[in-house]
């Protein structure tokens, strides 16, 4: 998870539909809101998000359920704001992370059609978190130094395989 993931070529689409389906099932079983291929051991530039659980009922129409293939960050902008983040791959570790309020991305959708969009608020935050996974960056690297020192032992235990992620990976 500490390496930049590889782009998916159109020729590699074989099996991508199954991978995406399995990623949705894995994420939903873990009650997550995002999952990137590197989290499941695949060095592929793809992630999924479903931000519905992050929004109150009256704002559900703002939520996104989307697949991002080969995303490229065009720009991050706006005021940075703190939010307590966690990660399915790093159990029992959370911390306040500063992120800009907007991100512009160019990506391919599930039909391999090019899209360019700007995302805001919680949608932008979840996208930024998952995009970081594709770049080999974990949210813990964005925590203040004192918080990173406090969680160092737990991260080492995860790295050594003494603590496992609480989600069962589903793959055909």
C-alpha positions as CSV (number, residue, x, y, z in Angstrom):
1,X,0.0,0.0,0.0
2,X,3.0,2.3,0.1
3,X,3.6,2.3,-3.7
4,X,1.9,4.2,-6.5
5,X,-0.6,2.0,-8.2
6,X,-0.4,1.2,-11.9
7,X,-2.7,2.5,-14.5
8,X,-5.3,0.2,-16.0
9,X,-5.1,-0.2,-19.7
10,X,-8.2,-0.8,-21.8
11,X,-6.9,-4.2,-22.7
12,X,-7.0,-5.1,-19.0
13,X,-10.7,-4.6,-18.8
14,X,-11.2,-8.4,-18.8
15,X,-12.2,-9.2,-15.2
16,X,-12.6,-5.5,-14.2
17,X,-16.4,-5.9,-13.9
18,X,-15.9,-8.7,-11.4
19,X,-13.3,-6.8,-9.5
20,X,-15.5,-3.8,-9.1
21,X,-18.4,-6.0,-8.0
22,X,-16.2,-7.7,-5.4
23,X,-14.8,-4.3,-4.2
24,X,-18.4,-3.1,-3.6
25,X,-19.2,-6.2,-1.6
26,X,-16.0,-6.0,0.4
27,X,-16.6,-2.3,1.2
28,X,-20.2,-2.7,2.1
29,X,-19.5,-5.7,4.3
30,X,-17.0,-3.6,6.2
31,X,-19.4,-0.6,6.5
32,X,-16.9,1.5,4.6
33,X,-17.5,4.5,2.4
34,X,-14.5,4.0,0.0
35,X,-12.1,1.3,-1.1
36,X,-9.1,1.5,-3.3
37,X,-7.5,-1.5,-5.2
38,X,-4.2,-1.3,-3.3
39,X,-6.1,-2.0,0.0
40,X,-7.0,-5.4,-1.4
41,X,-3.6,-6.2,-2.7
42,X,-4.1,-5.0,-6.3
43,X,-1.7,-2.4,-7.8
44,X,-4.4,-0.9,-9.9
45,X,-5.5,2.8,-10.2
46,X,-9.2,2.2,-9.3
47,X,-11.3,3.1,-6.3
48,X,-15.0,3.2,-5.4
49,X,-16.9,5.4,-3.0
50,X,-20.4,5.5,-1.5
51,X,-20.7,8.6,0.6
52,X,-24.4,8.1,1.6
53,X,-23.6,7.1,5.2
54,X,-21.7,10.4,5.6
55,X,-24.7,12.6,4.9
56,X,-27.8,13.3,7.0
57,X,-31.1,12.1,5.5
58,X,-32.0,15.6,4.2
59,X,-28.8,15.8,2.2
60,X,-28.8,12.2,0.7
61,X,-29.1,13.6,-2.8
62,X,-25.6,15.1,-2.4
63,X,-24.1,11.7,-1.8
64,X,-22.1,9.8,-4.5
65,X,-21.8,6.1,-5.4
66,X,-19.1,6.0,-8.0
67,X,-16.2,4.1,-9.6
68,X,-13.0,6.0,-10.5
69,X,-10.6,4.3,-12.9
70,X,-7.2,5.9,-13.6
71,X,-8.1,9.1,-11.8
72,X,-5.8,12.1,-12.2
73,X,-5.9,15.0,-9.8
74,X,-6.3,18.2,-11.7
75,X,-6.6,20.5,-8.7
76,X,-7.4,20.7,-5.0
77,X,-8.6,24.0,-3.8
78,X,-10.6,25.8,-1.2
79,X,-10.3,26.2,2.5
80,X,-8.8,23.2,4.4
81,X,-11.0,21.7,7.1
82,X,-10.4,19.0,9.7
83,X,-12.3,15.8,9.9
84,X,-11.7,12.6,11.9
85,X,-10.7,10.0,9.4
86,X,-10.2,6.3,9.7
87,X,-9.4,3.6,7.2
88,X,-10.6,0.0,6.7
89,X,-6.9,-1.1,6.3
90,X,-5.8,0.5,9.6
91,X,-8.2,-0.8,12.3
92,X,-8.8,1.2,15.4
93,X,-6.7,4.2,14.3
94,X,-8.4,7.6,13.6
95,X,-7.2,11.1,13.5
96,X,-8.1,14.6,12.3
97,X,-6.8,15.3,8.8
98,X,-6.8,18.6,7.1
99,X,-8.0,18.5,3.4
100,X,-9.1,21.2,0.9
101,X,-12.8,21.4,0.4
102,X,-12.8,20.8,-3.3
103,X,-11.0,18.5,-5.8
104,X,-11.1,18.3,-9.6
105,X,-10.5,15.0,-11.1
106,X,-10.2,13.5,-14.6
107,X,-11.0,9.8,-14.6
108,X,-12.6,7.0,-16.6
109,X,-16.0,5.6,-15.6
110,X,-17.0,2.0,-15.7
111,X,-17.6,2.2,-19.4
112,X,-14.0,3.6,-19.8
113,X,-15.4,6.9,-20.8
114,X,-13.4,10.0,-19.8
115,X,-15.0,12.2,-17.2
116,X,-13.9,15.5,-15.6
117,X,-15.6,16.7,-12.5
118,X,-15.2,18.9,-9.4
119,X,-16.3,17.4,-6.1
120,X,-16.9,19.3,-2.9
121,X,-17.3,18.7,0.9
122,X,-17.5,15.2,2.2
123,X,-17.5,13.7,-1.3
124,X,-14.2,15.5,-2.0
125,X,-12.8,14.3,1.3
126,X,-13.6,10.6,0.6
127,X,-12.2,10.9,-2.9
128,X,-9.0,12.5,-1.6
129,X,-8.5,9.8,0.9
130,X,-9.0,7.0,-1.7
131,X,-6.9,8.8,-4.3
132,X,-4.1,9.0,-1.7
133,X,-4.2,5.1,-1.6
134,X,-3.5,5.1,-5.3
135,X,-0.5,7.3,-4.7
136,X,0.8,5.1,-1.9
137,X,-0.1,7.6,0.9
138,X,-2.0,6.7,4.0
139,X,-4.1,9.2,6.0
140,X,-1.8,8.6,9.0
141,X,1.0,10.4,7.1
142,X,-1.2,13.5,7.2
143,X,-1.6,13.5,11.0
144,X,0.3,15.9,13.2
145,X,3.7,14.5,14.4
146,X,2.6,14.0,18.0
147,X,-0.4,11.9,16.9
148,X,1.9,9.9,14.5
149,X,4.2,9.1,17.4
150,X,1.2,7.9,19.5
151,X,0.0,5.4,16.9
152,X,3.5,4.2,15.8
153,X,3.2,1.0,17.9
154,X,-0.2,0.1,16.5
155,X,0.9,0.8,12.9
156,X,3.9,-1.5,13.5
157,X,1.6,-4.3,14.7
158,X,-0.5,-3.9,11.6
159,X,2.5,-3.9,9.4
160,X,3.8,-7.1,11.1
161,X,0.5,-8.8,10.6
162,X,-0.4,-8.9,14.3
163,X,-3.5,-6.9,13.7
164,X,-5.7,-7.7,10.7
165,X,-8.2,-5.5,8.9
166,X,-11.7,-6.2,10.0
167,X,-13.1,-6.8,6.6
168,X,-13.3,-10.0,4.6
169,X,-12.1,-9.5,1.1
170,X,-14.5,-11.0,-1.5
171,X,-12.9,-12.1,-4.7
172,X,-14.1,-14.6,-7.3
